[in-house]
Amino acid sequence: MPERTLQYESPHFLHSLFADDVGLLKEVEDAFDVSVTTRDAWLKVEGAERALDQVSGLFEDLEESRRKAGPISSAAFRFAVNAAAKAAEEKSKLSELIDHRLLGTSSKPPVTPRNQNQLSYLRSLDTHDVVFGVGPAGTGKTYLAMAYALDALKRREIDRIILTRPAVEAGEALGFLPGALEEKVLPYLRPLYDALNDMIDPAEAQKFAEKNLIEIAPLAYMRGRTLNHACVILDEAQNTSREQMFMFLTRIGEGSKCIVTGDPSQIDLRPANKSGILEAMSLLRDVEGVSFVEFEAGDVVRHPVVARIIAAYDQGRED
């Protein structure tokens, strides 16, 4: 049986390539039909020549990623294994994910995509004016949208960020709710604020707020505006009506970027088929400058049980 031995500078470095979990090597064996043994600072692989090439490529990708960005997580390791196993389908390598960094400070780590669809999402944001991130909760749609907008703001590619979201769940007009406009809308934009506070230092977030570089506005208040040199994020877009979606998309002005996120499986409107995101998905797919990135349950990056819950509900709806 052909074999190949991979040597590394130390046992510690080698173990960092598979998240210090030797059990993960079983996944390499299953994915490539090989036998893997390791001791000290070497790793020996036995199997067919093509499989040996694939595993060698896998560990080259892991090594490059480790040297660029530090220890490999178990999730990153599994992504790299999947990418190496599907190399013929031109799946991105782990090192390509790590190359695509946003933000990052001395106290906050940079934001990087964690799977193929997240990478496609960020690439679409680089190349399109209007990007729809569509899919289940927990896939990073809103988080990455916020990271992209903040990165663009810090690099002065835009002048401001505008956050908006329909307030369907309240069942009340915003004007009848207590408090100033920001206090009324804050509960609906909490996921965006959570993302903001997770990515940049509190002092910088305060500075942005004081200079009105980050604006919050309920969707209903967007009518009649033209938004220039801004990144506009519409969150929970599945709860927009057709008219609201059309109104929102036609607010985009010169030098602006529009990011729309939503989950068609969580429409609160009745009837559900009146959702603006469903109409947009039907009508705008072939429009130049518009891109759709569709996430799946397997892209969920929250607790692993979330993906299983989503899959169970999807199965139940089909039945």
N, C-alpha and C positions, 0 to 999 in steps of 0.2 A: 504493500500500500504506500503510495507517495506520501511524503511528509515534509513539513517546513517548520523551522524553528525561528521565532522572532525574539531578538535580544533587546533589552532596554537598560537604561543607565542604573536602575536600582529597583528592588522589589516594590518600594513605596510608589515609584512612578508607574510601574506596570499595573499595580492594583488600583491606582487612581483612574486608569483608563476604563475600568469596569465597575466604578462606583464602590470600590472596596468590597464587592459582593461576588465571591467566586461562583455563587449559584447562578449568576447571570450568564456565565459561560455556557450553561446548559441550553440557553436560548440560541446561542451561536451554533451549537451542535445540531439543534433541531432545524434551524433555518437553512443550514448549508450541508446537512448530512455529513458531518465531520466528527472526529474525536479530538477533544482539546484537553491538554494537560499543562499545568504550570507549576513552576517551582523557582524559588529565588527570583531572578530578574529575567527569566525566559518563559516563553509560551510555545508549546509544540502543537502543531495541527496536522492531523492525518486525514486524508480523503482524496477525492478525485482532483486532478490538476486544476480544473476550472474552479472548483470549490476553494482550493488553496489560494488561487488568485483573488477570489472574492473576499476571503477572510483577511488576506494580507491588505487588500484595499480598505477593508473595514477598519483595521487597526492603524493604518496610515491616517485615515480620516480622524479617528479618535485621538491619535497622537497630535495631529495638527491642531485640533480643537482644544486639547488639554494645554498645549503650549501657548495658545492665544488667550484663553479665557479661564484657565484654572480647572479644578476637578470636574469630572463628568458625573452628572446625576444619572440615576437609573432610567429616568424618562428619556434623557438625551442618548443614553446608550441604546435603548430600544429603538429610538428613531434612526440612529446610525445603522443598526442591524437591518432594519427594514429598508433603508435607502440602499445599502450594499446589496441586499437580496434582489432589489428591483432596479438595479443599475441600468438594465437594458431599456427601462421605461423612462430614463433620464430624470429620476428622482433626485432632488437636491441632497447634497451631503450635509452632515452635521456642521462641518467647518463653514459651509455657505450660510447657514443660519447664524452662526456666531459672527460672521463678517458683517451682517446687517444689524448694526447697533444704533439705538436711539438714546439720546440723553446720557445720563450717567454723571455722578458727582463724586466727591471724596467720600460722601456718606450714603449715596444712593447708587446701586449697581445699574449699569445700562440695561435697557429693555431690548431683548432679542426675541425673534420668533421662535416658537417651540415645536412647530411641525410644518409640514409642507404647505398646508392651506394658509397658515399665518404668514409664511414667507410670500406666497402668492398675493396675499392681501396687501402687504407692504409694497411689493413691487408694483401692484396696480395703483396704489396711491402715488407712487413716483411718476407714473406714466399717464394717468387719466385725471380728468377734472372732476368727475362724479363717480364715486365708488360705493357700491352697495355691499355690505357685509351681512350675509343672510345665514342664519342657522341657530342651533340650540344655545341655551344659556351656558355660560362657562367656557365658551370657545375662544374668548379673548377679543371679540369684535369691538366692544366698547373700549376696553383697556388699550388696545393697540391704536385705535383711532385717536384717543387722548394723547398717547405717547407721540404719535406722528405729528399732531397739531402742536404740541409743546416744543418738539424738536424744531419744527419749522419756525415757530415764533422766536425761539432763542437764536436761530440762525438768521433772523430778520427776513425770511422769505415771505412772511405775512405780517400784517400789522396788529392782528387781534384774532382771538378765538371766540366763536359764538356757539354756545351750547343751548340746545332746545330739545323739547320732548313733549309729546301730547299728554295732557292731564286727564285722560279718559277715566281712570279708576276712581277719581274723587266723586263723580256723579254730581258735582256742583260747579257753578261758574266761579272762576278765580276771584272775580270782584267781590264775591260774598264771603270769601275766606278772610280770617283776621290777618293783620300784619301788612308790611310793605311787600312790593312785588317779589323781591328776592326771597323773603320768608315764605311766601305762598308757593313759589316754584321749587324751593330747595329740596323738599322731600322727593320730588320727581327726578331731580338731577343728582341725587346722592351718589349713585354709582360713578358718575363722572367726577364728582368731587373726591370720592375715595381714591380713584385712579390718580388724580392730580396730586393728592397728598402722599401717595405711595411713591411717586416718581421724582419729585423735586423737594428741596428743603423748605421748611415752613416759612423762612424769611423771604425766600424767592417767591413763594406762592402769595404771600402778603403784598409784596411789591407789585406783582402782576395785578392783584385786585385793586390796589390803591391807584394804579395808573389806568384802570379800566381796560386792561389788555385782554381780560377774560370777561365776557359778557354772558349773562344768562337771560333767557327770554322764553316765555311760553310760546308754543307754536302759533297760537292764535294772534300773537302780537307781531308776527313777521310780515303780515300782509302789508303791501304798499312800499316795502323797503327794497333797496338795491344794495347788496352786500359786496363791497369791493375790498380786495387785498385782505381777505379773511379766510380762515378755515372754519367752516360751519359744520357742526356735528348734530345730526338728528338721531336721537336715540329712541329705542322702542317704537320704531317706525311702523310696526305692524298695526299699531293703534291709530294711525292717521287715516282719515277718510280719503277717497279719491281726490276730492277737491283740495284738501289740505296738502296732499303730496304734490299735486300739480302747482299749487301756489308756492310751496317751499322751493321746489326745484327751479322755478322761474325767478327766484330772488338772486341767483348767483350773478355777481358782477365781475368786473375786470380783475384778473390776478387772484381769483378766489378758488378754493377747493371745497368740495362738498362731500361729506361722508355720511352715509345713511346706514344705520344698523337696525336689525330687527329679526324677530323669530316668528315666522308665519304659523307655527304651531301654538302660539300663545296670543292669539287675537282676542281682545276683549270687546271689540265692536260687535254689534248685532244688527243685521246678519253679517257673519264673518266675511262673506265674499265681497263686501263693500270696502275692504281694506285697501288703502292706497298702495301698499307694498306689493300686493298681488297684481294689481294692474300695472305697476311699474315693471315688475318681473316679466310680464307678458309683452309689454309694448316697447321697452327700451333696450333689449338685449343687443340689437344690431345698430344702435345709435353710436356714432363716432364720439369718442371722449367719455363714454359711459362704460363701466366695468362692473360685473357681478362676480363676487367670490362667495361660493356656497360652502359653509362648514357642515360637518357631520358629527354624529355622536362620538365618533372616535377621536375628534379633535378637542374634546373637552379637557381643559387643563386644571380644573378644580379637583376636589377629592375624587378618587377613582370611582366611588359609588355613584357619583352624579351621572357619569356616562352610562352606567348600568340602569339607573332609574329612567333616563331618557330613552334608552333602547326598549325598556319594558313598556313604557307608555306608547311609544311608536308602534310596537307590536300589538298592543291592545287596541289602538285606533284602527289598525289594518283589519283586525279580527271583527 
